[in-house]
Amino acid sequence: MTNTSYQRRTATANINRYNHSTDYRLEDVYGRYSAAKARAWNYCLELMKKYDGYGLKVLSSNTFMFTAGFLFVDKDTGVIQFMFITPNYDCIVDY
């Protein structure tokens, strides 16, 4: 996964949003949501499983899209990492 410096800066800037979010489900931010949003959320859940992650949260949302994030421990270094998920890219930064 190669990310631009802009994507890494954006991911790092969203750690604070992650720390303050209490939205653990799509239902926490949407009264009703589309099948496309449900598929996107399932993608987030699968990505979290792939990385053995925890604490998936919705970080931002609007009518058209949402962003999400979760934490995981890098198996090689033991460092806690933050995965930032957008409709266009996923980005890992140190937590």
C-alpha positions as a Markdown table, in Angstrom:
| # | Residue | x | y | z |
|---|---|---|---|---|
| 1 | Met | 0.0 | 0.0 | 0.0 |
| 2 | Thr | 1.7 | 3.2 | -1.2 |
| 3 | Asn | 0.3 | 6.5 | -0.1 |
| 4 | Thr | 1.1 | 10.0 | -1.0 |
| 5 | Ser | 2.3 | 12.5 | 1.7 |
| 6 | Tyr | -1.1 | 14.2 | 1.4 |
| 7 | Gln | -2.9 | 11.0 | 2.2 |
| 8 | Arg | -0.6 | 10.3 | 5.2 |
| 9 | Arg | -1.1 | 13.8 | 6.5 |
| 10 | Thr | -4.9 | 13.5 | 6.2 |
| 11 | Ala | -4.8 | 10.1 | 7.9 |
| 12 | Thr | -2.7 | 11.5 | 10.8 |
| 13 | Ala | -5.0 | 14.5 | 11.1 |
| 14 | Asn | -8.0 | 12.1 | 11.6 |
| 15 | Ile | -6.5 | 10.4 | 14.6 |
| 16 | Asn | -8.0 | 13.0 | 16.8 |
| 17 | Arg | -11.4 | 12.5 | 15.2 |
| 18 | Tyr | -11.0 | 8.8 | 15.8 |
| 19 | Asn | -10.2 | 9.4 | 19.5 |
| 20 | His | -13.4 | 11.4 | 19.9 |
| 21 | Ser | -15.8 | 9.4 | 17.8 |
| 22 | Thr | -18.5 | 7.3 | 19.5 |
| 23 | Asp | -20.0 | 6.1 | 16.2 |
| 24 | Tyr | -19.3 | 2.3 | 16.0 |
| 25 | Arg | -22.0 | 1.5 | 13.5 |
| 26 | Leu | -23.5 | 3.0 | 10.3 |
| 27 | Glu | -26.8 | 3.3 | 12.3 |
| 28 | Asp | -25.0 | 5.7 | 14.6 |
| 29 | Val | -24.7 | 8.3 | 11.8 |
| 30 | Tyr | -27.5 | 7.3 | 9.3 |
| 31 | Gly | -31.2 | 6.7 | 9.9 |
| 32 | Arg | -31.3 | 4.8 | 6.6 |
| 33 | Tyr | -28.4 | 4.1 | 4.3 |
| 34 | Ser | -27.9 | 2.6 | 0.8 |
| 35 | Ala | -26.8 | -0.9 | -0.1 |
| 36 | Ala | -23.6 | 0.8 | -1.4 |
| 37 | Lys | -22.9 | 2.2 | 2.0 |
| 38 | Ala | -23.6 | -1.2 | 3.6 |
| 39 | Arg | -21.1 | -2.8 | 1.1 |
| 40 | Ala | -18.5 | -0.1 | 2.0 |
| 41 | Trp | -19.0 | -0.8 | 5.7 |
| 42 | Asn | -18.5 | -4.5 | 5.1 |
| 43 | Tyr | -15.3 | -3.7 | 3.3 |
| 44 | Cys | -14.2 | -1.8 | 6.4 |
| 45 | Leu | -15.0 | -4.8 | 8.6 |
| 46 | Glu | -13.2 | -7.2 | 6.3 |
| 47 | Leu | -10.1 | -4.9 | 6.2 |
| 48 | Met | -10.2 | -4.7 | 10.0 |
| 49 | Lys | -10.3 | -8.6 | 10.2 |
| 50 | Lys | -7.4 | -8.8 | 7.7 |
| 51 | Tyr | -5.2 | -6.7 | 10.0 |
| 52 | Asp | -6.5 | -8.2 | 13.2 |
| 53 | Gly | -7.7 | -4.8 | 14.1 |
| 54 | Tyr | -10.1 | -3.4 | 16.6 |
| 55 | Gly | -12.3 | -0.4 | 17.3 |
| 56 | Leu | -13.7 | 0.4 | 13.9 |
| 57 | Lys | -15.5 | 3.7 | 14.0 |
| 58 | Val | -17.2 | 6.1 | 11.5 |
| 59 | Leu | -15.1 | 9.3 | 11.5 |
| 60 | Ser | -17.1 | 11.5 | 9.1 |
| 61 | Ser | -20.3 | 11.2 | 7.2 |
| 62 | Asn | -22.5 | 13.0 | 4.8 |
| 63 | Thr | -25.3 | 12.1 | 2.3 |
| 64 | Phe | -22.8 | 10.7 | -0.2 |
| 65 | Met | -20.0 | 9.0 | 1.7 |
| 66 | Phe | -18.3 | 8.3 | 5.0 |
| 67 | Thr | -14.8 | 7.7 | 6.3 |
| 68 | Ala | -13.8 | 5.2 | 8.9 |
| 69 | Gly | -10.8 | 4.1 | 10.9 |
| 70 | Phe | -9.6 | 1.4 | 13.2 |
| 71 | Leu | -6.5 | 0.4 | 15.2 |
| 72 | Phe | -4.2 | -2.6 | 14.9 |
| 73 | Val | -0.8 | -3.7 | 16.1 |
| 74 | Asp | 2.0 | -4.1 | 13.5 |
| 75 | Lys | 3.0 | -7.7 | 13.9 |
| 76 | Asp | 6.6 | -7.0 | 13.0 |
| 77 | Thr | 7.2 | -3.9 | 15.2 |
| 78 | Gly | 4.5 | -4.1 | 17.9 |
| 79 | Val | 3.6 | -0.5 | 17.2 |
| 80 | Ile | -0.1 | 0.5 | 17.3 |
| 81 | Gln | -1.2 | 1.6 | 13.8 |
| 82 | Phe | -4.2 | 3.6 | 12.6 |
| 83 | Met | -5.9 | 2.6 | 9.4 |
| 84 | Phe | -7.8 | 5.5 | 7.8 |
| 85 | Ile | -10.4 | 4.4 | 5.2 |
| 86 | Thr | -12.0 | 6.7 | 2.6 |
| 87 | Pro | -13.9 | 5.9 | -0.6 |
| 88 | Asn | -10.8 | 6.5 | -2.6 |
| 89 | Tyr | -7.9 | 5.0 | -0.5 |
| 90 | Asp | -6.9 | 3.3 | 2.7 |
| 91 | Cys | -3.9 | 4.7 | 4.6 |
| 92 | Ile | -1.8 | 3.3 | 7.5 |
| 93 | Val | 0.0 | 5.7 | 9.9 |
| 94 | Asp | 1.5 | 5.3 | 13.4 |
| 95 | Tyr | -1.1 | 5.9 | 16.1 |
